[in-house]
Amino acid sequence: MSLINQQVAQDQVRSGHLGGQDTGNINPLFIEQYGGEVEHRIIKESFMRQFFNFKSVRGTDTITNSRIGHTQLQKVQRGVRPVDHSPTFDNISIKVDTIVLARSNQFLLDDFISSIDVRKEIGVEHGKEIGKFFDESFIVQSIKACQITNQVPVKNAAGDVTGSELKGGWAETKHIGNTAATVPSNIVRTAPEGFQGGTCVTLGAVGDEDDPELLELAIQDLCQTIEEKDVDINSAVLLMRPAQYYTLLKNDKLLNKDFATANGDYASGTVLKANGVRLQVTNRFPKQADVGVTHFLSNAGNGNAYDVSQADVNIKVLLLMPKALLAGETIPLTSKVYWSDVELQWFIDSYLAYGVTPNRAEMAGGIFARTPTVDLTA
């Protein structure tokens, strides 16, 4: 059959032919073949959920942990009445008041002409985004925990409260090197006697976080200071940015068999532990662009607790243990796919409701960079 003078469609618009213009990518006479893969963003899986214990928050929006201070010992003497040394009590709580949602819609026609299972792939993408958000919020709260300075009561020999003193956090910062760094305002919280606050180590000069020896020394000081608070670090993990991880990879003492047994391999780009604490590399530390931005979970009720400060951004290495944070969950991660006759489209939802706050500041510590171009007290 002759094709001469046969009418043909003049406005064939296909992928690769935007606005009817031939881009040269796809010939209109060809039919594409689905390659069998759907590429997603490269985002690592959430790891915080595996590390912390969650309390179920049902029938209320708030969970509370009670805390008790230490009691003093005394000697019993003939004719002398023993003094009452009752401990101080207080509590710490977390409120769950926000639902975090990821929603995507799929038009009915798309359901017929799509070459992939769109709803399934969208669900995978939701999971990655929520996992990233989840980890970032936990890291922010862990960073704030290590900066906490506890204001604890001071008692005299008779057991009377005579004042208070500051323990931990920025009140007892350790500096690496001879140069004292500017430190941010204390994050002060009241606590019973015996509670000692977080641990902060500040590097002495700009760029010290890129020095393998100084960074490893800072980690040593961090671990030593925490253990001097009678805290066992066996359950701890060291979170660090990739830059600091690869800096440690250049430290011979962490890899050399004369100093470490099967702790890492330079050629493989792995180092497992530093000072007996396992390492976890993550890109989920807060960034400079996060400063001044209101977090989804922040509100007036929690004092904008999830917002990032300049001091938070300056952290390079974070040590934490499972009890460092108090986490509550009202709605666990839930995925739902449903059809609407009114909208003539599918809804793909993923959502959860949780809250997290510092619990035991002694079980968190951080190494902070020296940044003279930024006033940390602001």
C-alpha positions as a Markdown table, in Angstrom:
| # | Residue | x | y | z |
|---|---|---|---|---|
| 1 | Met | 0.0 | 0.0 | 0.0 |
| 2 | Ser | 1.3 | 3.4 | -1.0 |
| 3 | Leu | 1.9 | 6.0 | 1.7 |
| 4 | Ile | 2.0 | 8.9 | -0.8 |
| 5 | Asn | -0.5 | 11.6 | 0.0 |
| 6 | Gln | -1.7 | 9.7 | 3.1 |
| 7 | Gln | -2.6 | 12.0 | 5.9 |
| 8 | Val | -0.5 | 11.6 | 9.1 |
| 9 | Ala | -0.6 | 13.2 | 12.5 |
| 10 | Gln | 1.5 | 16.3 | 12.5 |
| 11 | Asp | 1.6 | 17.0 | 16.2 |
| 12 | Gln | 3.0 | 13.8 | 17.7 |
| 13 | Val | 4.2 | 14.8 | 21.1 |
| 14 | Arg | 6.1 | 12.1 | 23.0 |
| 15 | Ser | 8.7 | 12.0 | 25.7 |
| 16 | Gly | 11.9 | 13.6 | 24.3 |
| 17 | His | 9.8 | 15.7 | 21.9 |
| 18 | Leu | 8.7 | 18.6 | 24.0 |
| 19 | Gly | 6.3 | 20.9 | 22.3 |
| 20 | Gly | 6.3 | 18.8 | 19.2 |
| 21 | Gln | 9.9 | 19.6 | 18.6 |
| 22 | Asp | 12.2 | 16.7 | 17.8 |
| 23 | Thr | 14.9 | 16.7 | 20.4 |
| 24 | Gly | 16.7 | 13.8 | 18.8 |
| 25 | Asn | 16.3 | 11.6 | 21.8 |
| 26 | Ile | 13.4 | 9.4 | 20.8 |
| 27 | Asn | 12.0 | 8.7 | 17.3 |
| 28 | Pro | 8.2 | 9.1 | 17.3 |
| 29 | Leu | 7.9 | 5.8 | 15.4 |
| 30 | Phe | 9.7 | 3.9 | 18.2 |
| 31 | Ile | 8.1 | 2.5 | 21.3 |
| 32 | Glu | 10.1 | 2.7 | 24.5 |
| 33 | Gln | 10.9 | -0.4 | 26.4 |
| 34 | Tyr | 10.8 | -0.1 | 30.2 |
| 35 | Gly | 14.3 | -0.8 | 31.5 |
| 36 | Gly | 13.1 | -2.7 | 34.6 |
| 37 | Glu | 14.5 | -0.3 | 37.3 |
| 38 | Val | 13.2 | 2.8 | 39.1 |
| 39 | Glu | 16.0 | 5.1 | 40.3 |
| 40 | His | 15.4 | 6.7 | 43.7 |
| 41 | Arg | 17.4 | 9.3 | 45.5 |
| 42 | Ile | 20.4 | 7.9 | 47.3 |
| 43 | Ile | 19.5 | 8.2 | 51.0 |
| 44 | Lys | 20.7 | 5.8 | 53.6 |
| 45 | Glu | 18.3 | 4.0 | 55.8 |
| 46 | Ser | 17.3 | 5.3 | 59.2 |
| 47 | Phe | 19.5 | 4.1 | 62.1 |
| 48 | Met | 18.1 | 6.0 | 65.1 |
| 49 | Arg | 15.1 | 3.7 | 65.5 |
| 50 | Gln | 17.4 | 0.8 | 66.0 |
| 51 | Phe | 19.4 | 2.6 | 68.7 |
| 52 | Phe | 16.8 | 4.2 | 71.0 |
| 53 | Asn | 13.9 | 2.7 | 73.0 |
| 54 | Phe | 10.5 | 4.3 | 72.4 |
| 55 | Lys | 7.7 | 4.7 | 74.9 |
| 56 | Ser | 4.2 | 4.3 | 73.6 |
| 57 | Val | 2.1 | 7.5 | 74.2 |
| 58 | Arg | -1.5 | 6.5 | 74.3 |
| 59 | Gly | -4.4 | 8.0 | 76.3 |
| 60 | Thr | -2.3 | 11.1 | 76.9 |
| 61 | Asp | 0.0 | 13.4 | 74.9 |
| 62 | Thr | 2.8 | 13.5 | 77.5 |
| 63 | Ile | 5.2 | 11.0 | 79.0 |
| 64 | Thr | 7.3 | 11.7 | 82.1 |
| 65 | Asn | 10.4 | 10.3 | 83.6 |
| 66 | Ser | 11.0 | 10.9 | 87.3 |
| 67 | Arg | 14.4 | 11.6 | 88.6 |
| 68 | Ile | 15.9 | 11.3 | 92.1 |
| 69 | Gly | 19.1 | 12.8 | 93.4 |
| 70 | His | 21.6 | 11.1 | 95.7 |
| 71 | Thr | 21.5 | 10.9 | 99.5 |
| 72 | Gln | 24.3 | 11.8 | 101.8 |
| 73 | Leu | 25.9 | 9.4 | 104.2 |
| 74 | Gln | 26.5 | 10.3 | 107.8 |
| 75 | Lys | 28.1 | 8.9 | 110.9 |
| 76 | Val | 25.9 | 8.0 | 113.9 |
| 77 | Gln | 27.2 | 9.4 | 117.1 |
| 78 | Arg | 26.1 | 8.9 | 120.7 |
| 79 | Gly | 23.8 | 11.7 | 121.8 |
| 80 | Val | 23.6 | 13.3 | 118.3 |
| 81 | Arg | 20.3 | 13.1 | 116.3 |
| 82 | Pro | 20.9 | 11.9 | 112.7 |
| 83 | Val | 20.2 | 14.6 | 110.1 |
| 84 | Asp | 17.5 | 14.2 | 107.5 |
| 85 | His | 19.1 | 14.0 | 104.0 |
| 86 | Ser | 16.1 | 13.3 | 101.8 |
| 87 | Pro | 17.0 | 13.3 | 98.1 |
| 88 | Thr | 15.7 | 15.9 | 95.6 |
| 89 | Phe | 13.1 | 14.8 | 93.1 |
| 90 | Asp | 12.1 | 16.2 | 89.8 |
| 91 | Asn | 11.0 | 14.9 | 86.4 |
| 92 | Ile | 11.4 | 15.4 | 82.7 |
| 93 | Ser | 8.7 | 15.0 | 80.1 |
| 94 | Ile | 8.1 | 15.0 | 76.3 |
| 95 | Lys | 4.9 | 15.9 | 74.6 |
| 96 | Val | 3.7 | 14.5 | 71.3 |
| 97 | Asp | 1.6 | 17.1 | 69.4 |
| 98 | Thr | 2.5 | 16.9 | 65.7 |
| 99 | Ile | 1.8 | 14.5 | 62.9 |
| 100 | Val | 4.4 | 14.4 | 60.2 |
| 101 | Leu | 2.9 | 13.4 | 56.8 |
| 102 | Ala | 4.1 | 12.5 | 53.4 |
| 103 | Arg | 1.3 | 12.5 | 50.8 |
| 104 | Ser | 1.3 | 11.9 | 47.0 |
| 105 | Asn | -1.7 | 11.5 | 44.7 |
| 106 | Gln | -1.9 | 9.4 | 41.6 |
| 107 | Phe | -4.4 | 10.4 | 38.9 |
| 108 | Leu | -6.7 | 7.6 | 37.6 |
| 109 | Leu | -5.4 | 7.7 | 34.0 |
| 110 | Asp | -1.9 | 7.4 | 35.2 |
| 111 | Asp | -2.8 | 4.1 | 36.8 |
| 112 | Phe | -3.6 | 2.7 | 33.4 |
| 113 | Ile | -0.8 | 4.1 | 31.3 |
| 114 | Ser | 2.1 | 3.9 | 33.8 |
| 115 | Ser | 4.8 | 1.3 | 33.1 |
| 116 | Ile | 5.8 | 1.0 | 36.7 |
| 117 | Asp | 4.1 | 0.4 | 40.0 |
| 118 | Val | 3.9 | 4.1 | 40.9 |
| 119 | Arg | 2.2 | 3.6 | 44.3 |
| 120 | Lys | 4.8 | 1.2 | 45.5 |
| 121 | Glu | 7.7 | 3.4 | 44.3 |
| 122 | Ile | 6.2 | 6.4 | 46.0 |
| 123 | Gly | 5.9 | 4.5 | 49.2 |
| 124 | Val | 9.6 | 3.7 | 49.1 |
| 125 | Glu | 10.4 | 7.4 | 48.5 |
| 126 | His | 8.2 | 8.4 | 51.5 |
| 127 | Gly | 10.0 | 5.9 | 53.7 |
| 128 | Lys | 13.4 | 7.4 | 52.8 |
| 129 | Glu | 12.3 | 11.0 | 53.4 |
| 130 | Ile | 10.6 | 10.2 | 56.7 |
| 131 | Gly | 13.6 | 8.2 | 57.9 |
| 132 | Lys | 16.0 | 11.1 | 57.1 |
| 133 | Phe | 13.7 | 13.6 | 58.9 |
| 134 | Phe | 13.4 | 11.2 | 61.9 |
| 135 | Asp | 17.2 | 10.7 | 62.2 |
| 136 | Glu | 17.9 | 14.5 | 61.8 |
| 137 | Ser | 15.5 | 15.3 | 64.7 |
| 138 | Phe | 17.1 | 12.8 | 67.0 |
| 139 | Ile | 20.6 | 14.1 | 66.2 |
| 140 | Val | 19.5 | 17.7 | 66.9 |
| 141 | Gln | 18.2 | 16.6 | 70.3 |
| 142 | Ser | 21.3 | 14.6 | 71.0 |
| 143 | Ile | 23.5 | 17.7 | 70.2 |
| 144 | Lys | 21.4 | 19.8 | 72.6 |
| 145 | Ala | 21.7 | 17.1 | 75.3 |
| 146 | Cys | 25.5 | 17.2 | 75.2 |
| 147 | Gln | 25.4 | 21.0 | 75.7 |
| 148 | Ile | 23.1 | 20.9 | 78.8 |
| 149 | Thr | 24.4 | 22.5 | 81.9 |
| 150 | Asn | 22.6 | 21.2 | 85.0 |
| 151 | Gln | 21.9 | 23.5 | 87.8 |
| 152 | Val | 22.0 | 21.3 | 90.9 |
| 153 | Pro | 21.3 | 22.2 | 94.6 |
| 154 | Val | 24.1 | 22.5 | 97.1 |
| 155 | Lys | 23.4 | 21.3 | 100.6 |
| 156 | Asn | 25.3 | 22.0 | 103.9 |
| 157 | Ala | 26.2 | 19.4 | 106.5 |
| 158 | Ala | 22.8 | 19.8 | 108.1 |
| 159 | Gly | 21.1 | 18.9 | 104.8 |
| 160 | Asp | 19.8 | 22.4 | 104.1 |
| 161 | Val | 19.9 | 23.7 | 100.5 |
| 162 | Thr | 22.3 | 26.7 | 100.5 |
| 163 | Gly | 22.5 | 27.4 | 96.8 |
| 164 | Ser | 23.2 | 25.8 | 93.5 |
| 165 | Glu | 26.0 | 25.1 | 91.1 |
| 166 | Leu | 26.4 | 24.4 | 87.4 |
| 167 | Lys | 27.6 | 21.0 | 86.2 |
| 168 | Gly | 28.6 | 19.8 | 82.8 |
| 169 | Gly | 27.8 | 21.3 | 79.3 |
| 170 | Trp | 29.4 | 24.6 | 78.5 |
| 171 | Ala | 30.1 | 25.3 | 82.1 |
| 172 | Glu | 32.8 | 22.7 | 82.1 |
| 173 | Thr | 34.0 | 22.8 | 78.5 |
| 174 | Lys | 37.4 | 21.2 | 77.7 |
| 175 | His | 39.5 | 23.0 | 75.1 |
| 176 | Ile | 42.0 | 21.2 | 72.9 |
| 177 | Gly | 45.1 | 23.3 | 72.4 |
| 178 | Asn | 46.2 | 26.5 | 74.2 |
| 179 | Thr | 43.5 | 28.8 | 72.7 |
| 180 | Ala | 40.2 | 29.1 | 74.5 |
| 181 | Ala | 37.3 | 29.2 | 72.1 |
| 182 | Thr | 34.2 | 31.3 | 72.4 |
| 183 | Val | 31.4 | 29.2 | 73.7 |
| 184 | Pro | 27.6 | 29.7 | 73.4 |
| 185 | Ser | 25.3 | 30.6 | 76.2 |
| 186 | Asn | 24.7 | 27.8 | 78.7 |
| 187 | Ile | 21.7 | 25.5 | 78.1 |
| 188 | Val | 20.8 | 25.4 | 81.8 |
| 189 | Arg | 18.3 | 23.0 | 83.3 |
| 190 | Thr | 17.5 | 22.3 | 86.9 |
| 191 | Ala | 18.3 | 18.8 | 88.1 |
| 192 | Pro | 18.6 | 16.8 | 91.3 |
| 193 | Glu | 22.0 | 16.7 | 93.1 |
| 194 | Gly | 24.3 | 14.2 | 91.5 |
| 195 | Phe | 23.2 | 14.9 | 87.9 |
| 196 | Gln | 26.2 | 16.3 | 86.0 |
| 197 | Gly | 25.1 | 17.6 | 82.6 |
| 198 | Gly | 26.6 | 16.9 | 79.2 |
| 199 | Thr | 30.1 | 17.0 | 77.9 |
| 200 | Cys | 31.5 | 19.5 | 75.4 |
| 201 | Val | 35.0 | 19.5 | 73.9 |
| 202 | Thr | 36.0 | 22.5 | 71.9 |
| 203 | Leu | 38.8 | 22.3 | 69.3 |
| 204 | Gly | 41.5 | 25.0 | 69.8 |
| 205 | Ala | 41.9 | 26.3 | 66.3 |
| 206 | Val | 40.2 | 26.5 | 62.9 |
| 207 | Gly | 40.8 | 23.3 | 61.0 |
| 208 | Asp | 41.7 | 21.2 | 63.9 |
| 209 | Glu | 38.8 | 18.9 | 63.0 |
| 210 | Asp | 40.8 | 17.9 | 59.9 |
| 211 | Asp | 43.9 | 16.9 | 61.8 |
| 212 | Pro | 44.0 | 13.1 | 62.5 |
| 213 | Glu | 46.0 | 13.4 | 65.7 |
| 214 | Leu | 44.0 | 16.3 | 67.2 |
| 215 | Leu | 40.7 | 14.8 | 66.3 |
| 216 | Glu | 41.6 | 11.5 | 67.9 |
| 217 | Leu | 42.9 | 13.4 | 71.0 |
| 218 | Ala | 39.6 | 15.2 | 71.2 |
| 219 | Ile | 37.7 | 11.9 | 71.1 |
| 220 | Gln | 40.0 | 10.6 | 73.9 |
| 221 | Asp | 39.2 | 13.7 | 76.0 |
| 222 | Leu | 35.5 | 13.3 | 75.3 |
| 223 | Cys | 35.4 | 9.6 | 76.4 |
| 224 | Gln | 37.6 | 10.3 | 79.5 |
| 225 | Thr | 35.5 | 13.1 | 80.7 |
| 226 | Ile | 32.3 | 11.1 | 80.3 |
| 227 | Glu | 33.8 | 8.1 | 82.2 |
| 228 | Glu | 35.0 | 10.4 | 85.0 |
| 229 | Lys | 31.3 | 11.0 | 85.6 |
| 230 | Asp | 30.9 | 7.3 | 86.4 |
| 231 | Val | 29.2 | 6.7 | 83.0 |
| 232 | Asp | 30.0 | 3.4 | 81.2 |
| 233 | Ile | 30.5 | 4.1 | 77.5 |
| 234 | Asn | 30.2 | 0.4 | 76.4 |
| 235 | Ser | 26.8 | 1.1 | 74.8 |
| 236 | Ala | 27.9 | 4.3 | 73.2 |
| 237 | Val | 28.2 | 5.2 | 69.5 |
| 238 | Leu | 30.3 | 8.0 | 67.9 |
| 239 | Leu | 28.4 | 9.8 | 65.1 |
| 240 | Met | 30.5 | 11.8 | 62.8 |
| 241 | Arg | 30.4 | 13.5 | 59.4 |
| 242 | Pro | 32.2 | 11.8 | 56.5 |
| 243 | Ala | 34.9 | 14.4 | 56.6 |
| 244 | Gln | 35.8 | 13.5 | 60.2 |
| 245 | Tyr | 35.6 | 9.8 | 59.5 |
| 246 | Tyr | 38.1 | 10.0 | 56.7 |
| 247 | Thr | 40.3 | 12.2 | 58.8 |
| 248 | Leu | 40.5 | 9.4 | 61.4 |
| 249 | Leu | 41.3 | 7.0 | 58.6 |
| 250 | Lys | 44.6 | 8.8 | 58.3 |
| 251 | Asn | 45.5 | 8.2 | 61.9 |
| 252 | Asp | 48.0 | 5.3 | 62.1 |
| 253 | Lys | 47.2 | 4.5 | 65.7 |
| 254 | Leu | 43.7 | 3.5 | 64.8 |
| 255 | Leu | 44.8 | 1.2 | 62.0 |
| 256 | Asn | 48.3 | 0.1 | 62.7 |
| 257 | Lys | 48.4 | -3.5 | 64.0 |
| 258 | Asp | 50.9 | -2.4 | 66.6 |
| 259 | Phe | 48.3 | -0.1 | 68.2 |
| 260 | Ala | 45.0 | -1.8 | 67.1 |
| 261 | Thr | 43.8 | -5.3 | 66.5 |
| 262 | Ala | 41.6 | -5.7 | 63.4 |
| 263 | Asn | 40.2 | -2.2 | 64.0 |
| 264 | Gly | 40.3 | -1.1 | 60.4 |
| 265 | Asp | 41.8 | -1.1 | 56.9 |
| 266 | Tyr | 43.2 | 1.9 | 55.1 |
| 267 | Ala | 42.8 | 0.3 | 51.7 |
| 268 | Ser | 39.2 | -0.6 | 52.4 |
| 269 | Gly | 38.5 | 2.8 | 53.9 |
| 270 | Thr | 37.2 | 1.4 | 57.2 |
| 271 | Val | 37.9 | 2.2 | 60.8 |
| 272 | Leu | 35.6 | 0.5 | 63.3 |
| 273 | Lys | 36.2 | 2.0 | 66.7 |
| 274 | Ala | 37.9 | 4.9 | 68.5 |
| 275 | Asn | 38.6 | 4.5 | 72.2 |
| 276 | Gly | 36.5 | 1.3 | 72.2 |
| 277 | Val | 33.4 | 3.2 | 70.9 |
| 278 | Arg | 32.0 | 2.1 | 67.5 |
| 279 | Leu | 31.8 | 4.7 | 64.7 |
| 280 | Gln | 28.7 | 5.6 | 62.6 |
| 281 | Val | 29.1 | 7.9 | 59.6 |
| 282 | Thr | 26.2 | 10.1 | 58.8 |
| 283 | Asn | 25.3 | 13.1 | 56.7 |
| 284 | Arg | 22.3 | 14.0 | 58.9 |
| 285 | Phe | 24.0 | 16.6 | 61.1 |
| 286 | Pro | 22.4 | 20.0 | 61.0 |
| 287 | Lys | 23.7 | 22.4 | 58.3 |
| 288 | Gln | 24.3 | 26.1 | 58.3 |
| 289 | Ala | 21.2 | 26.6 | 56.2 |
| 290 | Asp | 19.1 | 25.1 | 59.1 |
| 291 | Val | 20.0 | 27.9 | 61.5 |
| 292 | Gly | 17.0 | 30.2 | 62.0 |
| 293 | Val | 14.6 | 27.8 | 60.3 |
| 294 | Thr | 11.5 | 26.7 | 62.3 |
| 295 | His | 11.4 | 22.9 | 62.5 |
| 296 | Phe | 8.2 | 21.0 | 61.7 |
| 297 | Leu | 8.2 | 19.7 | 65.3 |
| 298 | Ser | 8.9 | 23.1 | 66.9 |
| 299 | Asn | 6.2 | 25.2 | 68.5 |
| 300 | Ala | 5.6 | 27.6 | 71.3 |
| 301 | Gly | 4.6 | 24.7 | 73.6 |
| 302 | Asn | 8.0 | 23.1 | 73.5 |
| 303 | Gly | 9.9 | 26.3 | 73.2 |
| 304 | Asn | 10.9 | 25.6 | 69.6 |
| 305 | Ala | 13.0 | 22.8 | 71.0 |
| 306 | Tyr | 13.9 | 21.3 | 67.6 |
| 307 | Asp | 15.3 | 24.6 | 66.0 |
| 308 | Val | 19.0 | 24.5 | 65.2 |
| 309 | Ser | 21.4 | 27.1 | 66.7 |
| 310 | Gln | 24.8 | 28.1 | 65.5 |
| 311 | Ala | 26.4 | 26.0 | 68.2 |
| 312 | Asp | 24.5 | 22.9 | 67.0 |
| 313 | Val | 25.9 | 23.4 | 63.5 |
| 314 | Asn | 29.5 | 23.6 | 64.8 |
| 315 | Ile | 29.5 | 20.1 | 66.2 |
| 316 | Lys | 31.8 | 17.6 | 64.4 |
| 317 | Val | 31.6 | 14.4 | 66.4 |
| 318 | Leu | 28.7 | 13.3 | 68.7 |
| 319 | Leu | 28.8 | 10.6 | 71.3 |
| 320 | Leu | 25.5 | 9.3 | 72.6 |
| 321 | Met | 24.0 | 6.3 | 74.5 |
| 322 | Pro | 20.4 | 5.0 | 74.4 |
| 323 | Lys | 19.4 | 6.7 | 77.6 |
| 324 | Ala | 20.6 | 10.1 | 76.5 |
| 325 | Leu | 17.2 | 10.8 | 75.0 |
| 326 | Leu | 13.6 | 10.3 | 76.0 |
| 327 | Ala | 11.5 | 9.3 | 73.0 |
| 328 | Gly | 7.7 | 8.8 | 72.8 |
| 329 | Glu | 5.6 | 7.7 | 69.9 |
| 330 | Thr | 1.8 | 8.0 | 69.5 |
| 331 | Ile | 1.5 | 6.9 | 65.9 |
| 332 | Pro | 4.2 | 4.6 | 64.6 |
| 333 | Leu | 5.2 | 4.9 | 61.0 |
| 334 | Thr | 2.1 | 4.1 | 59.1 |
| 335 | Ser | 1.6 | 3.8 | 55.3 |
| 336 | Lys | -1.8 | 3.8 | 53.7 |
| 337 | Val | -2.9 | 3.6 | 50.1 |
| 338 | Tyr | -6.6 | 4.4 | 49.3 |
| 339 | Trp | -8.9 | 5.3 | 46.4 |
| 340 | Ser | -11.2 | 8.3 | 46.3 |
| 341 | Asp | -14.3 | 8.1 | 44.0 |
| 342 | Val | -14.8 | 11.8 | 44.5 |
| 343 | Glu | -11.3 | 12.8 | 43.5 |
| 344 | Leu | -10.8 | 10.0 | 41.0 |
| 345 | Gln | -7.3 | 9.4 | 42.2 |
| 346 | Trp | -5.2 | 7.3 | 44.5 |
| 347 | Phe | -3.8 | 8.8 | 47.8 |
| 348 | Ile | -0.5 | 7.4 | 49.0 |
| 349 | Asp | 0.1 | 8.5 | 52.7 |
| 350 | Ser | 2.9 | 7.8 | 55.1 |
| 351 | Tyr | 2.8 | 9.4 | 58.5 |
| 352 | Leu | 3.9 | 9.2 | 62.2 |
| 353 | Ala | 3.6 | 11.2 | 65.4 |
| 354 | Tyr | 6.5 | 11.2 | 67.9 |
| 355 | Gly | 8.6 | 13.4 | 70.2 |
| 356 | Val | 12.1 | 13.3 | 71.6 |
| 357 | Thr | 13.9 | 15.3 | 74.2 |
| 358 | Pro | 17.2 | 15.1 | 76.2 |
| 359 | Asn | 16.9 | 12.7 | 79.1 |
| 360 | Arg | 20.3 | 12.0 | 80.7 |
| 361 | Ala | 22.8 | 14.6 | 79.5 |
| 362 | Glu | 25.7 | 12.7 | 81.1 |
| 363 | Met | 25.2 | 10.1 | 78.4 |
| 364 | Ala | 25.9 | 12.5 | 75.5 |
| 365 | Gly | 29.0 | 14.4 | 74.4 |
| 366 | Gly | 30.2 | 16.5 | 71.5 |
| 367 | Ile | 33.3 | 17.8 | 69.8 |
| 368 | Phe | 32.8 | 21.3 | 68.5 |
| 369 | Ala | 34.8 | 23.2 | 65.9 |
| 370 | Arg | 36.4 | 26.6 | 66.4 |
| 371 | Thr | 34.7 | 29.1 | 64.1 |
| 372 | Pro | 36.0 | 32.6 | 64.9 |
| 373 | Thr | 34.0 | 34.1 | 62.0 |
| 374 | Val | 30.7 | 33.3 | 63.9 |
| 375 | Asp | 29.8 | 34.5 | 67.4 |
| 376 | Leu | 28.6 | 31.4 | 69.1 |
| 377 | Thr | 26.9 | 33.4 | 71.9 |
| 378 | Ala | 24.4 | 34.9 | 69.4 |
